[in-house]
Amino acid sequence: MKSPYDIIKNRYITEKSSVLLGLKNSNSSKSLKKFDKPKYVFLVDPKANKKEIAWALEKIYEKNKIKVVSVNTINVHPKKKRVKGFIGKTNHMKKAIVTLQSNDSIE
């Protein structure tokens, strides 16, 4: 059995992920009012599946009593980079976009 901290590496905070989180508070249009559930982005173990990710998040944030509604995963493949004549690759990673119930939040 894996530890929840082996499955969830860390929270992935970028401009796009903060926009996803901010959609739950926006009331500017009718279409944006549908996004009442918060979404968070995490870097996860590349071998983890969606059920393991949901279980691990609920275990890690047990004190907040969160409930995971859905998990979407994205495999990010390495890109070739060149720096001062040397050719290398970026790391392979797997991202998980996690949707929680409408009243839940992670701080």
GROMACS elastic network, one bead per residue, 0.5 to 0.9 nm:
[ bonds ]
;  ai    aj funct       b0    kb
    2     5     6  0.82430   500
    2     6     6  0.64333   500
    2     7     6  0.72312   500
    3     6     6  0.52147   500
    3     7     6  0.68288   500
    3    56     6  0.77506   500
    4     7     6  0.52701   500
    4     8     6  0.62654   500
    4    52     6  0.83355   500
    4    53     6  0.80988   500
    4    55     6  0.77440   500
    4    57     6  0.72044   500
    4    59     6  0.68254   500
    4    60     6  0.66612   500
    5     8     6  0.52111   500
    5     9     6  0.64631   500
    5    10     6  0.86662   500
    5    56     6  0.73977   500
    5    60     6  0.76684   500
    6     9     6  0.65725   500
    6    44     6  0.82407   500
    6    45     6  0.70380   500
    6    56     6  0.88841   500
    7    43     6  0.88531   500
    7    44     6  0.55878   500
    7    45     6  0.50451   500
    7    46     6  0.85601   500
    7    47     6  0.84829   500
    7    48     6  0.63443   500
    7    52     6  0.74449   500
    7    53     6  0.65903   500
    7    56     6  0.67648   500
    7    57     6  0.89958   500
    8    11     6  0.81517   500
    8    42     6  0.69794   500
    8    43     6  0.64008   500
    8    45     6  0.64881   500
    8    48     6  0.89169   500
    8    53     6  0.70006   500
    8    56     6  0.69306   500
    8    57     6  0.74275   500
    8    60     6  0.89845   500
    9    42     6  0.72998   500
    9    43     6  0.54262   500
    9    44     6  0.51680   500
    9    45     6  0.67895   500
   10    42     6  0.57852   500
   10    43     6  0.54851   500
   10    44     6  0.72819   500
   11    40     6  0.78502   500
   11    41     6  0.61401   500
   11    43     6  0.61210   500
   11    44     6  0.88955   500
   12    17     6  0.74246   500
   12    40     6  0.81684   500
   12    41     6  0.54125   500
   12    43     6  0.60184   500
   12    95     6  0.80854   500
   13    16     6  0.80546   500
   13    17     6  0.58322   500
   13    18     6  0.66763   500
   13    40     6  0.86641   500
   13    41     6  0.71362   500
   13    42     6  0.82007   500
   14    17     6  0.52139   500
   14    18     6  0.62101   500
   14    19     6  0.86258   500
   15    18     6  0.52395   500
   15    19     6  0.62495   500
   15    20     6  0.87842   500
   16    19     6  0.50669   500
   16    20     6  0.63487   500
   16    21     6  0.87706   500
   17    20     6  0.50370   500
   17    21     6  0.63432   500
   17    22     6  0.86529   500
   17    39     6  0.80504   500
   17    40     6  0.67928   500
   17    41     6  0.61927   500
   17    97     6  0.87762   500
   18    22     6  0.60734   500
   18    23     6  0.87314   500
   18    40     6  0.82667   500
   18    41     6  0.89812   500
   19    23     6  0.62896   500
   20    23     6  0.54447   500
   20    24     6  0.78571   500
   20    38     6  0.76163   500
   20    39     6  0.60129   500
   20    40     6  0.73997   500
   20    41     6  0.87979   500
   21    24     6  0.64070   500
   21    25     6  0.82502   500
   21    37     6  0.87462   500
   21    38     6  0.56196   500
   21    39     6  0.53694   500
   21    40     6  0.64433   500
   22    25     6  0.56854   500
   22    26     6  0.67460   500
   22    38     6  0.79894   500
   22    39     6  0.88074   500
   23    26     6  0.52892   500
   23    27     6  0.85464   500
   23    32     6  0.67090   500
   23    33     6  0.81696   500
   23    35     6  0.60128   500
   23    36     6  0.75633   500
   23    37     6  0.85406   500
   23    38     6  0.76963   500
   23    39     6  0.86788   500
   24    27     6  0.84285   500
   24    32     6  0.78642   500
   24    33     6  0.74459   500
   24    34     6  0.81688   500
   24    35     6  0.51212   500
   24    37     6  0.59187   500
   24    38     6  0.58047   500
   24    39     6  0.83823   500
   24   102     6  0.84231   500
   25    32     6  0.88888   500
   25    33     6  0.82046   500
   25    35     6  0.82526   500
   25    36     6  0.73770   500
   25    38     6  0.89705   500
   26    29     6  0.79788   500
   26    32     6  0.64091   500
   26    33     6  0.66944   500
   26    35     6  0.83081   500
   26    36     6  0.88868   500
   27    30     6  0.73595   500
   27    31     6  0.88813   500
   27    32     6  0.63677   500
   27    33     6  0.55230   500
   28    31     6  0.86736   500
   28    32     6  0.69068   500
   28    33     6  0.77254   500
   29    32     6  0.54373   500
   29    33     6  0.65340   500
   30    33     6  0.52849   500
   30    34     6  0.72366   500
   31    34     6  0.57909   500
   31    35     6  0.79410   500
   32    35     6  0.56916   500
   32    36     6  0.84722   500
   33    36     6  0.66066   500
   34    37     6  0.85038   500
   35    38     6  0.76948   500
   36   101     6  0.86490   500
   36   102     6  0.57814   500
   36   103     6  0.88283   500
   37    99     6  0.65256   500
   37   100     6  0.60466   500
   37   101     6  0.57123   500
   37   103     6  0.76218   500
   37   104     6  0.82317   500
   38    98     6  0.83237   500
   38    99     6  0.58901   500
   38   100     6  0.57187   500
   38   101     6  0.71889   500
   38   102     6  0.63911   500
   38   103     6  0.83919   500
   38   104     6  0.75196   500
   38   105     6  0.70774   500
   39    97     6  0.65132   500
   39    98     6  0.54527   500
   39   100     6  0.64476   500
   40    96     6  0.81478   500
   40    97     6  0.57006   500
   40    98     6  0.52488   500
   40    99     6  0.66547   500
   40   100     6  0.82047   500
   40   106     6  0.84381   500
   41    95     6  0.67628   500
   41    96     6  0.56313   500
   41    98     6  0.62324   500
   42    94     6  0.85407   500
   42    95     6  0.56858   500
   42    96     6  0.52555   500
   42    97     6  0.66188   500
   42    98     6  0.77563   500
   43    46     6  0.88664   500
   43    93     6  0.70705   500
   43    94     6  0.59176   500
   43    96     6  0.63469   500
   44    47     6  0.84543   500
   44    48     6  0.70901   500
   44    53     6  0.76399   500
   44    93     6  0.75503   500
   44    94     6  0.56374   500
   44    95     6  0.59400   500
   44    96     6  0.66571   500
   45    48     6  0.53838   500
   45    49     6  0.87819   500
   45    53     6  0.89212   500
   45    93     6  0.77598   500
   45    94     6  0.66076   500
   45    95     6  0.86542   500
   46    49     6  0.83738   500
   46    75     6  0.76714   500
   46    92     6  0.83290   500
   46    93     6  0.64466   500
   46    94     6  0.52699   500
   46    95     6  0.85010   500
   47    94     6  0.87114   500
   48    51     6  0.82827   500
   48    52     6  0.61500   500
   48    53     6  0.66461   500
   48    94     6  0.89544   500
   49    52     6  0.54489   500
   49    53     6  0.63369   500
   49    54     6  0.88824   500
   49    73     6  0.84614   500
   50    53     6  0.50858   500
   50    54     6  0.62379   500
   50    55     6  0.86239   500
   50    70     6  0.84230   500
   50    71     6  0.59278   500
   50    72     6  0.73737   500
   50    73     6  0.73813   500
   50    96     6  0.83237   500
   51    54     6  0.52068   500
   51    55     6  0.61538   500
   51    56     6  0.85619   500
   51    71     6  0.81774   500
   52    55     6  0.50968   500
   52    56     6  0.60149   500
   52    57     6  0.86185   500
   53    56     6  0.51452   500
   53    57     6  0.62234   500
   53    58     6  0.86769   500
   53    71     6  0.76429   500
   53    96     6  0.79845   500
   53    98     6  0.88010   500
   54    57     6  0.53278   500
   54    58     6  0.63079   500
   54    59     6  0.86928   500
   54    67     6  0.85425   500
   54    68     6  0.60013   500
   54    69     6  0.84678   500
   54    70     6  0.78208   500
   54    71     6  0.69278   500
   54    98     6  0.79333   500
   55    58     6  0.52813   500
   55    59     6  0.62291   500
   55    60     6  0.87249   500
   55    68     6  0.83911   500
   56    59     6  0.50769   500
   56    60     6  0.61087   500
   56    61     6  0.85923   500
   57    60     6  0.51213   500
   57    61     6  0.60447   500
   57    62     6  0.82240   500
   57    66     6  0.83150   500
   57    67     6  0.88030   500
   57    68     6  0.78056   500
   58    61     6  0.53566   500
   58    62     6  0.57277   500
   58    64     6  0.88666   500
   58    65     6  0.73768   500
   58    66     6  0.61466   500
   58    67     6  0.65811   500
   58    68     6  0.71121   500
   59    62     6  0.51877   500
   59    63     6  0.88060   500
   60    63     6  0.81567   500
   61    64     6  0.54577   500
   61    65     6  0.65642   500
   61    66     6  0.66125   500
   61   106     6  0.77024   500
   62    65     6  0.50223   500
   62    66     6  0.68847   500
   63    66     6  0.81959   500
   64   104     6  0.77525   500
   64   105     6  0.76509   500
   64   106     6  0.73289   500
   65   104     6  0.77903   500
   66   100     6  0.69890   500
   66   101     6  0.74197   500
   66   103     6  0.87244   500
   66   104     6  0.56157   500
   66   105     6  0.72092   500
   66   106     6  0.81045   500
   67    99     6  0.88542   500
   67   100     6  0.58278   500
   67   101     6  0.59731   500
   67   104     6  0.73456   500
   68    71     6  0.75952   500
   68    98     6  0.69553   500
   68    99     6  0.60605   500
   68   101     6  0.65571   500
   69    98     6  0.76784   500
   69    99     6  0.54959   500
   69   100     6  0.51867   500
   69   101     6  0.60808   500
   70    97     6  0.83303   500
   70    98     6  0.59948   500
   70    99     6  0.52026   500
   70   100     6  0.71855   500
   71    96     6  0.64465   500
   71    97     6  0.57658   500
   71    99     6  0.63399   500
   72    95     6  0.83224   500
   72    96     6  0.55715   500
   72    97     6  0.50678   500
   72    98     6  0.64769   500
   72    99     6  0.84436   500
   73    94     6  0.69538   500
   73    95     6  0.56413   500
   73    97     6  0.62366   500
   73    98     6  0.86007   500
   74    93     6  0.85157   500
   74    94     6  0.56759   500
   74    95     6  0.51345   500
   74    96     6  0.63497   500
   74    97     6  0.81733   500
   75    92     6  0.77320   500
   75    93     6  0.62052   500
   75    95     6  0.64737   500
   75    96     6  0.89105   500
   76    79     6  0.89724   500
   76    91     6  0.86175   500
   76    92     6  0.59083   500
   76    93     6  0.52839   500
   76    94     6  0.58262   500
   76    95     6  0.74220   500
   77    90     6  0.83496   500
   77    91     6  0.76062   500
   77    92     6  0.50993   500
   77    93     6  0.68842   500
   77    94     6  0.85545   500
   78    89     6  0.58557   500
   78    91     6  0.53741   500
   78    93     6  0.80091   500
   79    88     6  0.84030   500
   79    89     6  0.54207   500
   79    90     6  0.54451   500
   79    91     6  0.79194   500
   79    92     6  0.85710   500
   80    87     6  0.70059   500
   80    88     6  0.58005   500
   80    90     6  0.66769   500
   81    86     6  0.82788   500
   81    87     6  0.58477   500
   81    88     6  0.53496   500
   81    89     6  0.56064   500
   81    90     6  0.71030   500
   82    85     6  0.61228   500
   82    86     6  0.54790   500
   82    88     6  0.62382   500
   82    89     6  0.83530   500
   83    86     6  0.53263   500
   83    87     6  0.66286   500
   83    88     6  0.80381   500
   84    87     6  0.84831   500
   89    92     6  0.88922   500
   99   102     6  0.88325   500
  100   103     6  0.80888   500
  100   104     6  0.62107   500
  100   105     6  0.75346   500
  101   104     6  0.55208   500
  101   105     6  0.84233   500
  102   105     6  0.83071   500
